[in-house]
Amino acid sequence: MMDEKATQELIFNTVKDKSVLKQDVFNNIILNFKILKQVLKEIGDDLSARMESVDERVIVEYKDTGEFEAQLRVAGDVLVFHMHTNVFKFDSQNSLWNTSYFKENGSRGYCGLINIYNFLNDSIKYNRVNDSGYMIGRLFVNAENHFMVEGKRQMGFLYNDIINSIIDKDKMKAIIQSAVLYTLDFDLFIPPYDKVKEVSVFEIQQLSDKLKLKTAKRLGFQFKADSDSIE
C-alpha cells in the first residue's frame, strides 16, 4: 500500500497527464469545428446561389446556431452538426488498439466528437417536438488531427482510416458532401397505417398549431437497423 505522499504524487501525475491531454484534444476539436462551420457556409452559399436561378422555392441555408452547433438546410432536410463538449477514448476492445499507431502512443486513442444528424425541416420549423431525427455519422478527431467517420453508406467506408487520415478543409468538405448526398437519398416514407390509425383527442386538438403527430423518415424503425442501401 502506497503512503500518503506517494498517493498524492500519483494523483497529481494522473491529473497532469490525462487532463492536459484532454484539454489538447478539446481545443483541437473546437478549432476544427470552427473550420467545419466555415466549410458549411461555403457549401450552403454556393448551393443557394445556384438554386436561386433554378427555383426560388428550394431553400438552401446555413445557420450558426451556437458555439457547439451548426445547421445546413437543403430543401426539406436539415443537417445538424453538433460538437460534443466531452473528450472520448476508444473502447479497450476496439481493434485500433492493436495497431502500431495506437500502441506507440496511447493518447492517440482520445478524440473529440462531432455528431451529424438529419431532421426534416418542417420538424424544426413547426416545432414538432415528437418528430424524430437520425444520426447519419459521427466524426472523431484526435490531438494529432487524425480522423475517422462512423456512418451510413459511403460515410462509413470512405473515412474509416484514422491511422493514415489527416483532417483538413478539403476532407471536411468531402465529409459534408457525403452527408448531404446521403440525406437527399434518404426519403420520407409513408408510415404503416397501423402506426398512425389511433390519435388522442389532445393530439388532434393540438395538430393545427403544434403538429404533434410524430413524423420521421423511418417512422417506427430504429435508424441503426436500416441497411446501407436505400430501399
N, C-alpha and C positions, 0 to 999 in steps of 0.2 A: 504494500500500500504506500502511495506517494505521500510525502509530508506536505504541509500546507504551502510552503514556498514553491515546491515543485508543481503542485497542482495549480497554483496561481500562474506560474510561468507557462504551463501547458495551455491554460485558458487564454492567456494573453497571445500566445503564438497562434492558436487556432483562430481567434478573432482577427488577428492581424492578417493572417494569410487568406482566410476564406472571405472575410468581409471586404478586404481590399480588392480581391478578385471579383467579387460580385459587383462592387462599385464600378470596376473597369468594364465589366460586361454590360451593366445597366447604362453607363454613359455612352457606350458604343451603340447600343440599340436605340437610344434616344437620338443620336446623330444620324443613324441610318433611317429612322422613322421620319426625320425632317427631310431627308433626301427623297424618301418614298413619297412624301406629300408633294414635293416639287414635281416629281415624275407624274403623279396622278393628275395634277393640274395641267401639265403639258399635254398629256393624253386627252384629257377632257376638253381642253380648249381647242385642240386640233379637230377632234371629232365633232364638237359643237359647231365650229365654223364651217365644216364641210357639210354637215346635215342641214344647216340653215338654207343652203341653196337647193336642197332636195325637197325637204318637207319640214316646215317650222313647227309642226305638231310634235315631232320627235325630239324630245329634250335630252340633251347630254349636258351634265352639270357636275362640277366638282365643288365639294363643301368641306372646309376645315371645321370640324365640329368639336375641337378641343385639343389639348396637348397630346392626348393619347389616342385620338380617333380622327379618322377622315372618311369621307364618303364620295363615291363616284356613281352618279346616277346615269344609267344608259337605258333610255326609253322607259320601259315599265319595270326595270330592275334597279336595285341599289346594291352596290358592293360596299360593305363596311369593313374598313381596315382598323383593327383595334390592337394597340400595343399593350401587352401585359406589363404591369409595373414590377413584377417579381422576376427573379432570375431562376432558371430551372437547370437541373442536372439530368442527363440521360440516365435511365434506369440501369442498374448494375447488370441486368440480364441482357441489355442491348448488345448486339454483336459488334457495334462500333468499338467497344472496349477491348476487343481482340485485335484491333488494327494497330499498326506501329504508330500512327498519328496520335492516338489516344494514349497508348502505353508510354510514349516518350514524355508526355505532359498531360496529366490528368485534368488540369484546369481547362483544357480544350473541350471537355465534355459539359461545360457550363455555358448556357446560351440564353440570350434574350429571345422573346417570342412575340410575333405579330400574327394575330388570327385574322382570317379573311372570311366574312360571312356574306351570304346572298339573301336579301329580302325583296319582297315586292314593294315597289314604290308606293302603291296605294296603302299598304300596311302602315307605312310611316306617315304618309300624307294625311290619312284619315284617323290616325291614332288607334288602329285596330290592335289593341294590346293582346288579344288572344291569338293573333296570327303567328305563324312560325317562320323562322329563318333557318338557314343551313350553313354550317361551316363547310367551305369548299377547299380550304387549305390553311396551313399554318407554316410560317417562315421562322426558322431557327437561325440565329447569328451568334457566333461566339466572339470572344475578345479579339481574335486574330482576323475577323471578318470572313471566316469560313462559314458557309451557309448550306442549308438544305431545306427542302419543302416537302411536307407531307400533304397529300391532297388527292383529288379525284382525277382520273384520266391522265392527260399529259403532264399535269402539275405534279403527279405522283412519281413519274419516272424520268422526267427531263432534268429535275433539280434535286436529285437524291444523293449526290456525291459530296458530302461535307468535307472529305479529306482533300479533294482537289479543286473545289469550287470556292471562288472568292467573290463576295458580293460587291457590285458596283452599280452605277446608274443604269448601264445597259442591261445588266442582269435583272434589276428591278423592273425595268420596262417590259422585259420579256415575261416575267412572272405575272405582272398586272395584265398584260395582253392575254396570257393563257387563262387567267381568271375570268376576264371579260368574255372570251370565246366560250368557255365552259358555261358561264351563266346564260348567255344568249341561246345556247343549245339545250338548256335545262328548263323545259317548258312547264307551264301551269296545267296540270291535269285536272279534268273534271273529277271531283271526289265521288267515291262509290255512293249510290243512293242511300244505302243503309246507314252510312256515316252521318248523313245530314237530314234524315227524314223526320227527326224529332227536334223541336225547338221549344224553349221555355217561353212563358209569357214575358218575362223580363227581357230575354234576348230579342224578341220581336219588337217590343216597345222601344228598345234602345237601337234597333237596327238602322233607322233612318238617320240618326245623328251620330252614332258612335260605331256603327257597323261591327257589332260584336261577334257575329258568326265567324268562326275560325276559318281562315284561308291559308293555304300553303301549297307549294308546288307539288309536294307529295303527301297530301293530307292522309293521315292515318298510318304513315310508314316512317320508320327511322331512316334518316339520311345514310347512316353508316351501313344500312342493309342494301342500299342501292348498288347496282352493278356499275362497272366502269363504263359501260356502254349506255347510251340513251335509247330507251325503248320507244 
